[in-house]
Amino acid sequence: MNPTPDRRGIPAAATDTDVAPRRWRRTAAALLATAACAGSQLLSGCGALTGQIVVVNVGYQSKTINTINAGTLMRDRGDFEKALDELGAANGKKYRVVWQDFASGAPLTAQMIATHVDIGSMGDYPLLTNGSKSQKYSDAETEFIATTGYSIRGSLNQVVVRSDHAAKDITDLEGQRVSTSLGSAGDGMFSTALQRNGIDKNAVRIVNQDPSVGASAIDGGQVDALAQFVPWPQLVIFRGQGRLLYDGGDNDVPTFHGVVARKMFADQQPDVMAAFMRAMRATTDYIVGNPLAAALRVSALTGIEPEVVYLYNGPNGLVSFDMTVKRQFIDALASIKTFLVHRGSVREDFDIASFVDDGYLRRLFGADYDRRVEQVTNPAALSGYDDLCRLPVEDPTQASEMWADGADSTLPSATPTCLLRRVATAPAVRAAYVPDTLTGTRLFADHAVWLQDPSAPATHRYKPFATTVGADTYRADHPQAVAVTYPTAVAQSQTAG
């Protein structure tokens, strides 16, 4: 007779009463897992399955660019399987990876709680929810072990409105329909933005939708705005379905995605965890070293346009791919916890310090880890020489980039104005990228808000901004600046100065 399922719908033999003091949990969890797996020939999440084969269940979000080094691209490159093959050659065991794709962090967490996923990646808000909810079950309890990618400013989460919408700033969303995924990083960013701008969230009509559904809804006019995580806002913008209204970076709270692992599985399979970390490092290094090739491959795998992928993972991109867990993230988690406790998603007594375990990273990077954890600049930097303006490309707050149609490489520009000059001389442009004048946030040049400042030096004459609010902020201190369209800026750039 099968054991009676518990409230998670999994056999009671795989659960625990969770009454042991915390210092005994990991030991009890390991013993319990050993007993549970020994009594079953095939039990998802056990680690050792069907004789000598160890099955590792990995959950990921294929379309979330910020996690491709622990999911989409890692899977495609086979880096984890290669690391496990090397491990198996050394210990005589066989390993199999089962990849499970999710639309967001909430359903992934549900499967981790059911012990159907051993290792998963998700955004900062879902990470805390995952840790708190899984803590009730010793066989499902998780730990945060690595970062996939981050934006120290918080610009991975954004709010877009329909292209024809009259809204000029976030206060104009009162009474409007806004699509988001409740409990996601996008939802958290939007709630924080409303609070910072003195808006009662009840004054906004929230529509709870998966990101892809929300993107279709804004295109079809069923909602007025979309508040989501990477890459959905910029995907909507690139496709001409909306425009940026609010950059999550204006909240001034770092945003990141990371990897969680079930402690019981990690305790049973430390060599597997080490193999996963080596594989993640290999994939991360590939992205940093080969951003354009990585963007093209991720596009082929996900259907997301390569120009959008490259906006995020290219040099000076919106995403910094770095596995280390930085102190800024711990501080951000404390703020996130306050929000999620109020929401009822996280327990008041949930201890962030015990949830974070950088031991795997320290073993991976050794003595170099402490140096790495202090670095917050994007490891993929845009550099080179601008042959049009005859200037070095070295300032990340100015460096711009053009991807010509049919080209297998991109061309750097020293400033946004120099970029406009390059675009003006190009037969066809696939994509052009510029940094926001105030924040340095990477933008599509043809979707930026442009000002011409006649008082600026010739190579800095044209100023791009992510939003109208940003342009207005600049113009408040530079009243001589005037608004220009992108085509006008391109046409006039060659005669500037």
RODO-2510 file (C-alpha; in nm, 4 decimals, decimal comma):
residues 497
     n   res          X          Y          Z
     1     m     0,0000     0,0000     0,0000
     2     n     0,1291     0,3462    -0,0885
     3     p     0,1779     0,5921     0,1975
     4     t    -0,0951     0,8490     0,2443
     5     p    -0,0019     1,1655     0,0524
     6     d     0,0560     1,4792     0,2585
     7     r    -0,0898     1,8196     0,1809
     8     r     0,1686     1,8668    -0,0951
     9     g     0,0427     1,5573    -0,2735
    10     i     0,3649     1,3601    -0,2230
    11     p     0,4164     1,0403    -0,0199
    12     a     0,4309     1,0900     0,3538
    13     a     0,7488     0,8842     0,3653
    14     a     0,9271     1,1753     0,1998
    15     t     0,8168     1,4320     0,4572
    16     d     0,9066     1,5249     0,8103
    17     t     0,7209     1,6781     1,1038
    18     d     0,9741     1,9626     1,0996
    19     v     0,9797     1,9864     1,4784
    20     a     1,3526     1,9315     1,5266
    21     p     1,5579     2,2329     1,6309
    22     r     1,7178     2,4083     1,3358
    23     r     2,0704     2,2895     1,4190
    24     w     1,9531     1,9287     1,3683
    25     r     1,7567     1,9881     1,0478
    26     r     2,0228     1,9229     0,7913
    27     t     2,1361     1,6034     0,9626
    28     a     1,7784     1,4810     0,9954
    29     a     1,7065     1,5773     0,6364
    30     a     1,9991     1,3773     0,5061
    31     l     1,9004     1,0675     0,7062
    32     l     1,5406     1,0982     0,5947
    33     a     1,6381     1,1321     0,2298
    34     t     1,8586     0,8265     0,2513
    35     a     1,5745     0,6212     0,3984
    36     a     1,3184     0,7491     0,1515
    37     c     1,5355     0,6835    -0,1536
    38     a     1,6426     0,3418    -0,0286
    39     g     1,2803     0,2339    -0,0176
    40     s     1,1980     0,3436    -0,3692
    41     q     1,3219     0,2399    -0,7103
    42     l     1,1982     0,5624    -0,8674
    43     l     1,1194     0,8665    -0,6572
    44     s     1,1561     1,2097    -0,8148
    45     g     1,4012     1,4347    -0,6358
    46     c     1,5814     1,1599    -0,4443
    47     g     1,9041     1,1981    -0,6336
    48     a     1,9923     0,8261    -0,6601
    49     l     1,7357     0,6633    -0,8879
    50     t     1,6862     0,3356    -1,0792
    51     g     1,9912     0,1428    -0,9757
    52     q     2,3150     0,3266    -1,0431
    53     i     2,1636     0,6290    -1,2186
    54     v     2,1481     0,9575    -1,0281
    55     v     1,8765     1,1842    -1,1672
    56     v     1,9088     1,5571    -1,1130
    57     n     1,5936     1,7655    -1,1677
    58     v     1,6721     2,1222    -1,2733
    59     g     1,4047     2,3900    -1,2996
    60     y     1,4644     2,6992    -1,5088
    61     q     1,2861     2,9781    -1,6982
    62     s     1,3873     2,9556    -2,0626
    63     k     1,2768     3,3057    -2,1617
    64     t     1,4246     3,4844    -1,8608
    65     i     1,7510     3,6192    -2,0029
    66     n     1,8856     3,6810    -1,6538
    67     t     1,9052     3,3076    -1,5812
    68     i     2,0388     3,1640    -1,9070
    69     n     2,3696     3,0676    -1,7422
    70     a     2,1825     2,8305    -1,5081
    71     g     1,9159     2,7249    -1,7574
    72     t     1,8622     2,7862    -2,1282
    73     l     2,2215     2,8229    -2,2422
    74     m     2,3648     2,5818    -1,9858
    75     r     2,1216     2,3185    -2,1085
    76     d     2,1975     2,3858    -2,4742
    77     r     2,5732     2,3799    -2,4288
    78     g     2,5563     2,0640    -2,2185
    79     d     2,7935     2,2093    -1,9600
    80     f     2,6207     2,0368    -1,6676
    81     e     2,6084     1,7021    -1,8442
    82     k     2,9781     1,7342    -1,9316
    83     a     3,0659     1,8030    -1,5679
    84     l     2,8572     1,5046    -1,4559
    85     d     3,0220     1,2800    -1,7159
    86     e     3,3592     1,3753    -1,5700
    87     l     3,2280     1,3040    -1,2213
    88     g     3,0885     0,9697    -1,3314
    89     a     3,4187     0,8717    -1,4912
    90     a     3,5818     0,9271    -1,1536
    91     n     3,3291     0,7552    -0,9257
    92     g     3,1700     0,4961    -1,1539
    93     k     2,8166     0,6380    -1,1267
    94     k     2,5837     0,7456    -1,4058
    95     y     2,3929     1,0723    -1,4061
    96     r     2,0942     1,2075    -1,5923
    97     v     1,9659     1,5655    -1,5926
    98     v     1,5933     1,6308    -1,6261
    99     w     1,5272     1,9910    -1,7326
   100     q     1,1934     2,1501    -1,6444
   101     d     1,0922     2,4840    -1,7981
   102     f     0,8705     2,7320    -1,6098
   103     a     0,7121     3,0666    -1,6970
   104     s     0,7933     3,2243    -1,3599
   105     g     0,9239     3,1511    -1,0125
   106     a     0,5948     3,0628    -0,8414
   107     p     0,5228     2,7337    -1,0246
   108     l     0,8904     2,6402    -0,9980
   109     t     0,8730     2,6856    -0,6215
   110     a     0,5626     2,4652    -0,6059
   111     q     0,7557     2,1844    -0,7743
   112     m     1,0515     2,2277    -0,5405
   113     i     0,8185     2,2004    -0,2429
   114     a     0,6835     1,8812    -0,3976
   115     t     1,0491     1,7641    -0,4254
   116     h     1,0141     1,7341    -0,8036
   117     v     1,2916     1,9896    -0,8609
   118     d     1,6337     1,9759    -0,6938
   119     i     1,7967     2,2920    -0,8301
   120     g     1,6097     2,5954    -0,9610
   121     s     1,6666     2,9554    -1,0710
   122     m     1,4339     3,2508    -1,0188
   123     g     1,4139     3,6217    -0,9346
   124     d     1,4808     3,7916    -0,6020
   125     y     1,1199     3,8145    -0,4804
   126     p     1,0399     3,4495    -0,5688
   127     l     1,3703     3,3442    -0,4100
   128     l     1,2597     3,4633    -0,0680
   129     t     0,9142     3,3151    -0,1107
   130     n     1,0783     2,9874    -0,2099
   131     g     1,2991     2,9863     0,0976
   132     s     1,0175     3,0717     0,3368
   133     k     0,7589     2,8318     0,1999
   134     s     0,9990     2,5389     0,1626
   135     q     1,1270     2,5871     0,5176
   136     k     0,8196     2,4091     0,6542
   137     y     0,9325     2,0799     0,5009
   138     s     1,2720     1,9353     0,5819
   139     d     1,2883     1,7411     0,2552
   140     a     1,2065     2,0524     0,0515
   141     e     1,3895     2,3251     0,2469
   142     t     1,6083     2,5309     0,0132
   143     e     1,9117     2,7540     0,0240
   144     f     2,0213     3,0409    -0,2002
   145     i     2,3594     2,9364    -0,3406
   146     a     2,4513     3,1637    -0,6339
   147     t     2,3513     3,4629    -0,8431
   148     t     2,2822     3,4187    -1,2144
   149     g     2,2735     3,7845    -1,3221
   150     y     2,1873     4,1211    -1,1763
   151     s     2,1398     4,4947    -1,2221
   152     i     2,2910     4,6881    -0,9337
   153     r     2,0555     4,9737    -1,0160
   154     g     1,7457     4,7559    -1,0596
   155     s     1,6715     4,8160    -1,4282
   156     l     1,5791     4,4559    -1,5131
   157     n     1,2200     4,5199    -1,4046
   158     q     1,0252     4,7875    -1,5900
   159     v     0,6771     4,9197    -1,6661
   160     v     0,5661     4,9724    -2,0242
   161     v     0,2412     5,1202    -2,1541
   162     r     0,0721     5,0878    -2,4893
   163     s     0,2406     5,3027    -2,7511
   164     d    -0,0709     5,5181    -2,7885
   165     h    -0,1343     5,5561    -2,4144
   166     a    -0,1460     5,9105    -2,2780
   167     a     0,0416     5,8295    -1,9537
   168     k     0,3533     6,0388    -1,8944
   169     d     0,4570     5,9000    -1,5568
   170     i     0,3583     5,6250    -1,3182
   171     t     0,0993     5,8385    -1,1385
   172     d    -0,1071     5,8292    -1,4580
   173     l    -0,1730     5,4573    -1,4019
   174     e    -0,4336     5,5208    -1,1316
   175     g    -0,7543     5,3520    -1,2420
   176     q    -0,5695     5,1720    -1,5240
   177     r    -0,5315     4,7986    -1,5917
   178     v    -0,1778     4,6751    -1,5264
   179     s    -0,0668     4,3206    -1,6053
   180     t     0,1924     4,1599    -1,3786
   181     s     0,2721     3,8207    -1,2267
   182     l     0,1828     3,8378    -0,8580
   183     g     0,4784     3,7482    -0,6383
   184     s     0,7302     3,8043    -0,9172
   185     a     1,0205     4,0497    -0,9281
   186     g     0,8148     4,2631    -1,1655
   187     d     0,5259     4,2739    -0,9197
   188     g     0,7592     4,3710    -0,6363
   189     m     0,9186     4,6465    -0,8428
   190     f     0,5778     4,7850    -0,9403
   191     s     0,4474     4,7803    -0,5834
   192     t     0,7599     4,9595    -0,4631
   193     a     0,7258     5,2165    -0,7414
   194     l     0,3643     5,2870    -0,6467
   195     q     0,4599     5,3282    -0,2822
   196     r     0,7516     5,5600    -0,3639
   197     n     0,5200     5,7760    -0,5716
   198     g     0,2423     5,7894    -0,3116
   199     i    -0,0047     5,5752    -0,5057
   200     d    -0,2426     5,3367    -0,3316
   201     k    -0,2077     5,0009    -0,5038
   202     n    -0,5831     4,9553    -0,4744
   203     a    -0,6161     5,2518    -0,7097
   204     v    -0,4602     5,0384    -0,9858
   205     r    -0,6455     4,7486    -1,1453
   206     i    -0,3968     4,4612    -1,1226
   207     v    -0,4357     4,1768    -1,3722
   208     n    -0,2431     3,8638    -1,2657
   209     q    -0,0954     3,7079    -1,5820
   210     d     0,2080     3,5134    -1,6967
   211     p     0,4553     3,7426    -1,8756
   212     s     0,3806     3,6139    -2,2241
   213     v     0,0064     3,6516    -2,1677
   214     g     0,0564     4,0062    -2,0418
   215     a     0,2680     4,0951    -2,3452
   216     s    -0,0111     3,9748    -2,5719
   217     a    -0,2684     4,1589    -2,3598
   218     i    -0,0932     4,4936    -2,3943
   219     d    -0,0589     4,4401    -2,7679
   220     g    -0,4291     4,3586    -2,7941
   221     g    -0,5384     4,6496    -2,5754
   222     q    -0,6805     4,4325    -2,2958
   223     v    -0,4487     4,6057    -2,0462
   224     d    -0,2967     4,9529    -2,0323
   225     a     0,0436     4,8623    -1,8921
   226     l     0,2778     4,5714    -1,8271
   227     a     0,4970     4,5506    -1,5161
   228     q     0,7380     4,2635    -1,5652
   229     f     1,0883     4,1269    -1,5349
   230     v     1,3562     4,0719    -1,7970
   231     p     1,3115     4,0483    -2,0978
   232     w     0,9409     4,1217    -2,1371
   233     p     0,9331     4,5032    -2,1099
   234     q     1,2038     4,5560    -2,3713
   235     l     1,0582     4,2826    -2,5889
   236     v     0,7301     4,4749    -2,5997
   237     i     0,9213     4,7960    -2,6783
   238     f     1,1305     4,6370    -2,9545
   239     r     0,8203     4,4953    -3,1220
   240     g     0,6617     4,8397    -3,1254
   241     q     0,3801     4,7322    -2,8934
   242     g     0,4602     4,9731    -2,6114
   243     r     0,6937     5,2341    -2,4685
   244     l     0,8812     5,2579    -2,1427
   245     l     0,6965     5,4468    -1,8697
   246     y     0,8982     5,3567    -1,5599
   247     d     1,2420     5,2045    -1,5151
   248     g     1,2659     4,9838    -1,2070
   249     g     1,6116     5,1310    -1,1529
   250     d     1,4395     5,4471    -1,0339
   251     n     1,3506     5,2522    -0,7179
   252     d     1,7258     5,2406    -0,6507
   253     v     1,7077     4,8809    -0,5292
   254     p     1,9355     4,6129    -0,6847
   255     t     1,7527     4,3345    -0,8638
   256     f     1,8908     3,9906    -0,9381
   257     h     1,8061     3,6299    -1,0139
   258     g     1,9682     3,3385    -0,8397
   259     v     1,9933     2,9653    -0,7848
   260     v     1,8280     2,7745    -0,5019
   261     a     1,8891     2,4114    -0,4135
   262     r     1,7074     2,1690    -0,1877
   263     k     1,9290     2,1189     0,1153
   264     m     1,8485     1,7497     0,1418
   265     f     1,9553     1,6903    -0,2159
   266     a     2,2663     1,9038    -0,1746
   267     d     2,3648     1,7165     0,1429
   268     q     2,3254     1,3823    -0,0336
   269     q     2,4942     1,4865    -0,3571
   270     p     2,7760     1,7345    -0,2788
   271     d     2,9718     1,6226    -0,5853
   272     v     2,6707     1,6907    -0,8068
   273     m     2,6386     2,0390    -0,6599
   274     a     3,0067     2,1060    -0,7247
   275     a     2,9590     1,9865    -1,0828
   276     f     2,6636     2,2217    -1,1260
   277     m     2,8684     2,5163    -1,0030
   278     r     3,1528     2,4331    -1,2416
   279     a     2,9052     2,4094    -1,5275
   280     m     2,7457     2,7412    -1,4346
   281     r     3,0861     2,9057    -1,4269
   282     a     3,1682     2,7683    -1,7729
   283     t     2,8405     2,8972    -1,9173
   284     t     2,8803     3,2353    -1,7476
   285     d     3,2332     3,2758    -1,8824
   286     y     3,1072     3,1908    -2,2305
   287     i     2,8360     3,4598    -2,2150
   288     v     3,0805     3,7258    -2,0940
   289     g     3,3405     3,6305    -2,3545
   290     n     3,1029     3,5737    -2,6475
   291     p     2,8007     3,7995    -2,5939
   292     l     2,6887     3,8277    -2,9570
   293     a     2,7161     3,4548    -3,0269
   294     a     2,5360     3,3839    -2,7004
   295     a     2,2560     3,6252    -2,7931
   296     l     2,2082     3,4645    -3,1321
   297     r     2,1931     3,1177    -2,9796
   298     v     1,9513     3,2141    -2,7026
   299     s     1,7309     3,3777    -2,9640
   300     a     1,7259     3,0575    -3,1694
   301     l     1,6317     2,8571    -2,8597
   302     t     1,3633     3,0886    -2,7207
   303     g     1,2183     3,2823    -3,0110
   304     i     1,3135     3,6110    -2,8435
   305     e     1,4623     3,8448    -3,1014
   306     p     1,8440     3,8478    -3,0826
   307     e     1,8476     4,2276    -3,0711
   308     v     1,6529     4,2095    -2,7434
   309     v     1,8714     3,9373    -2,5978
   310     y     2,1813     4,1399    -2,6847
   311     l     2,0375     4,4500    -2,5149
   312     y     2,0519     4,2517    -2,1925
   313     n     2,3587     4,0289    -2,2267
   314     g     2,5781     4,2400    -2,4524
   315     p     2,8710     4,4496    -2,3254
   316     n     2,7489     4,7193    -2,0845
   317     g     2,4167     4,5348    -2,1063
   318     l     2,1291     4,5523    -1,8627
   319     v     2,2438     4,2230    -1,7065
   320     s     2,5761     4,1699    -1,5322
   321     f     2,6432     3,7962    -1,5379
   322     d     2,8252     3,7260    -1,2120
   323     m     2,7698     3,4287    -0,9806
   324     t     2,8799     3,5939    -0,6569
   325     v     2,6328     3,6888    -0,3833
   326     k     2,7033     4,0536    -0,3119
   327     r     2,6294     4,2394     0,0097
   328     q     2,3975     4,4711    -0,1865
   329     f     2,1776     4,1695    -0,2593
   330     i     2,1544     4,0785     0,1087
   331     d     2,0476     4,4340     0,1870
   332     a     1,7906     4,4184    -0,0944
   333     l     1,6536     4,0886     0,0396
   334     a     1,5858     4,2567     0,3742
   335     s     1,3675     4,5163     0,1995
   336     i     1,2012     4,2486    -0,0101
   337     k     1,1242     4,0484     0,3013
   338     t     0,9360     4,3412     0,4545
   339     f     0,7221     4,3672     0,1433
   340     l     0,6559     3,9912     0,1190
   341     v     0,5759     3,9560     0,4901
   342     h     0,3116     4,2240     0,4444
   343     r     0,1842     4,0269     0,1452
   344     g     0,1692     3,7071     0,3494
   345     s     0,4170     3,5295     0,1204
   346     v     0,7063     3,5139     0,3684
   347     r     0,7100     3,4316     0,7398
   348     e     0,8122     3,7048     0,9822
   349     d     1,0645     3,4716     1,1469
   350     f     1,2294     3,3725     0,8174
   351     d     1,6048     3,4176     0,8613
   352     i     1,7746     3,5500     0,5495
   353     a     2,1258     3,4850     0,6830
   354     s     2,0629     3,1129     0,7213
   355     f     1,8963     3,0991     0,3774
   356     v     2,2054     3,2325     0,2004
   357     d     2,4908     2,9843     0,1599
   358     d     2,7916     3,1072    -0,0366
   359     g     2,9959     2,8021     0,0566
   360     y     2,9578     2,6478    -0,2893
   361     l     3,0858     2,9688    -0,4467
   362     r     3,3779     2,9928    -0,2062
   363     r     3,4810     2,6395    -0,2915
   364     l     3,4474     2,7198    -0,6634
   365     f     3,6468     3,0445    -0,6663
   366     g     3,8737     2,9844    -0,3691
   367     a     4,0724     3,2778    -0,2380
   368     d     3,9554     3,4940    -0,5301
   369     y     3,5944     3,4968    -0,4114
   370     d     3,6236     3,7909    -0,1726
   371     r     3,7684     4,0074    -0,4497
   372     r     3,4964     3,9047    -0,6940
   373     v     3,2151     3,9711    -0,4507
   374     e     3,3224     4,3353    -0,4140
   375     q     3,3112     4,4045    -0,7871
   376     v     2,9845     4,5553    -0,9135
   377     t     3,0861     4,6666    -1,2628
   378     n     2,9638     4,4656    -1,5616
   379     p     3,2360     4,2125    -1,6510
   380     a     3,1371     4,2515    -2,0185
   381     a     3,2553     4,6033    -2,1018
   382     l     3,2150     4,7848    -2,4337
   383     s     3,5511     4,9099    -2,5584
   384     g     3,7464     4,9835    -2,8734
   385     y     3,8108     5,2833    -3,0952
   386     d     3,5549     5,5066    -3,2637
   387     d     3,6944     5,5722    -3,6121
   388     l     3,4265     5,8302    -3,6951
   389     c     3,4686     6,0570    -3,3931
   390     r     3,8313     5,9465    -3,3509
   391     l     3,7891     5,8793    -2,9836
   392     p     3,8524     5,5790    -2,7577
   393     v     3,5446     5,3907    -2,6424
   394     e     3,6011     5,3616    -2,2694
   395     d     3,3368     5,5502    -2,0685
   396     p     3,0471     5,3130    -1,9880
   397     t     2,8151     5,6114    -1,9307
   398     q     2,8696     5,7175    -2,2941
   399     a     2,9780     5,4081    -2,4898
   400     s     2,7275     5,3121    -2,7592
   401     e     2,7055     5,0319    -3,0135
   402     m     2,5647     4,9640    -3,3606
   403     w     2,4737     4,6257    -3,5071
   404     a     2,4547     4,6677    -3,8850
   405     d     2,2166     4,4532    -4,0838
   406     g     2,3976     4,1461    -4,2139
   407     a     2,7061     4,2062    -3,9986
   408     d     2,8555     3,9313    -3,7835
   409     s     3,0019     4,1824    -3,5377
   410     t     2,9113     4,5195    -3,3902
   411     l     3,0778     4,8605    -3,4040
   412     p     3,1412     5,0731    -3,0916
   413     s     3,0890     5,4475    -3,0663
   414     a     3,2396     5,6771    -2,8053
   415     t     2,9160     5,8682    -2,7356
   416     p     2,5482     5,8591    -2,8337
   417     t     2,6090     6,1483    -3,0748
   418     c     2,8876     5,9515    -3,2410
   419     l     2,6492     5,6562    -3,2612
   420     l     2,3951     5,8714    -3,4465
   421     r     2,6651     5,9688    -3,6967
   422     r     2,7464     5,6044    -3,7551
   423     v     2,3804     5,5161    -3,8037
   424     a     2,3477     5,7997    -4,0565
   425     t     2,6216     5,6482    -4,2730
   426     a     2,5068     5,2854    -4,2479
   427     p     2,3048     5,1294    -4,5331
   428     a     2,0858     4,9379    -4,2869
   429     v     2,0899     4,9030    -3,9100
   430     r     1,9750     4,5955    -3,7235
   431     a     1,9945     4,7565    -3,3793
   432     a     2,1627     5,0509    -3,2102
   433     y     2,2244     5,0816    -2,8363
   434     v     2,2892     5,3901    -2,6240
   435     p     2,3138     5,4588    -2,2480
   436     d     2,0565     5,6763    -2,0717
   437     t     2,2103     6,0192    -2,0103
   438     l     2,1220     6,0237    -1,6397
   439     t     2,1570     5,6603    -1,5373
   440     g     2,3679     5,4798    -1,7975
   441     t     2,0915     5,2232    -1,8507
   442     r     2,1279     5,0574    -2,1924
   443     l     1,8506     5,1498    -2,4390
   444     f     1,7437     5,0911    -2,7961
   445     a     1,8472     5,4159    -2,9666
   446     d     1,5367     5,4308    -3,1845
   447     h     1,3080     5,3957    -2,8805
   448     a     1,4853     5,6503    -2,6600
   449     v     1,3592     6,0007    -2,5862
   450     w     1,6098     6,2432    -2,7448
   451     l     1,7123     6,5974    -2,6580
   452     q     1,9489     6,8269    -2,8456
   453     d     2,1614     7,0381    -2,6137
   454     p     2,3321     7,3150    -2,8151
   455     s     2,5513     7,4055    -2,5164
   456     a     2,7119     7,0591    -2,5024
   457     p     3,0366     6,9698    -2,6834
   458     a     2,9892     6,8582    -3,0426
   459     t     3,0374     6,4881    -2,9701
   460     h     2,7894     6,5077    -2,6808
   461     r     2,5246     6,7221    -2,8465
   462     y     2,2451     6,4638    -2,8513
   463     k     2,1175     6,3148    -2,5260
   464     p     1,9124     5,9914    -2,5025
   465     f     1,6761     5,9122    -2,2148
   466     a     1,4776     5,6065    -2,1164
   467     t     1,1607     5,8012    -2,0382
   468     t     0,9986     6,1405    -2,0840
   469     v     1,0371     6,1993    -1,7099
   470     g     1,4126     6,1541    -1,7433
   471     a     1,4295     6,4004    -2,0315
   472     d     1,2242     6,6535    -1,8339
   473     t     1,4602     6,6140    -1,5373
   474     y     1,7584     6,6979    -1,7579
   475     r     1,5798     6,9893    -1,9210
   476     a     1,5012     7,1402    -1,5813
   477     d     1,8755     7,2094    -1,5395
   478     h     1,9406     7,2639    -1,9117
   479     p     1,6517     7,4773    -2,0379
   480     q     1,8271     7,5297    -2,3694
   481     a     1,7818     7,1606    -2,4591
   482     v     1,5047     7,0868    -2,7073
   483     a     1,3206     6,7650    -2,7929
   484     v     1,4040     6,5972    -3,1230
   485     t     1,2849     6,2779    -3,2851
   486     y     1,5270     5,9946    -3,3460
   487     p     1,5241     6,0363    -3,7265
   488     t     1,5903     6,4085    -3,6842
   489     a     1,8760     6,3432    -3,4450
   490     v     2,0298     6,0970    -3,6903
   491     a     1,9955     6,3415    -3,9808
   492     q     2,1379     6,6386    -3,7891
   493     s     2,4178     6,4533    -3,6087
   494     q     2,6697     6,4802    -3,8922
   495     t     2,6574     6,8595    -3,8887
   496     a     2,6523     6,8972    -3,5095
   497     g     2,9317     7,1316    -3,4106
***
